Amino acid sequence: MRKHIFIILLFIVSISVEAQETEMSPSEIKTFRAQITEVSENTKSITADFIQYKHLDFLTSDIETSGNMAFKAPNWVKWEYTDPYVYSVIFKEDQLLINDGGTKSNIKMGSSKLFKKLNNLIINSVTGDMFDDESFEVSYYSTPDYNKVIFVSTDKKLAKMIAVFELQFDKNDGAVLEVKMIEPSQDYTRIVFSNRVVNSKISDAVFTN
């Protein structure tokens, strides 16, 4: 009996959660997109802390890592992991700079259109500026706490790596709260931002390997 009651309660809760997520109307989409475009155009730099959750279907719990992120317009991004290991990845123009605990490498992305596209998508996902990318079918949702946009890959090569992007935005200021990248296998990476600071001065030295 207790088991049946628990299942019923779980079902009711799941319905309640889903009911809070409603599809935006055309006028709501227009207003929302205007907000995000304005935020993106006025964003010259971002720093934030993050927690990354890597979900793999065969594991009972997600792999959790944390660190900090720095973005500097137009296209520099640094992801610095500090726990449980030290590791940094820098996207800088056509370069990917990696520092794995002191072991450094430099990869040129210019020769790979797919790699370059992924780089642009990661940068745009940080600023929220992905709406005009023709590689996605886009749908818009609203909840009491945040706005959510789902980008479904239509580019076949890209879809083999990332099938869906999901972005959550702060309803008040349009900041990106969370990025979720879902693979074709349904494994996913979810990045949750906190302590976000916009348009502070960031030295170019931050983006050196």
Summary of the structure (lengths in Angstrom):
residues: 209
radius of gyration: 18.5
end to end distance: 60.0
largest distance: 63.0
contacts: 567
relative contact order: 0.18
helix: 27%
strand: 43%
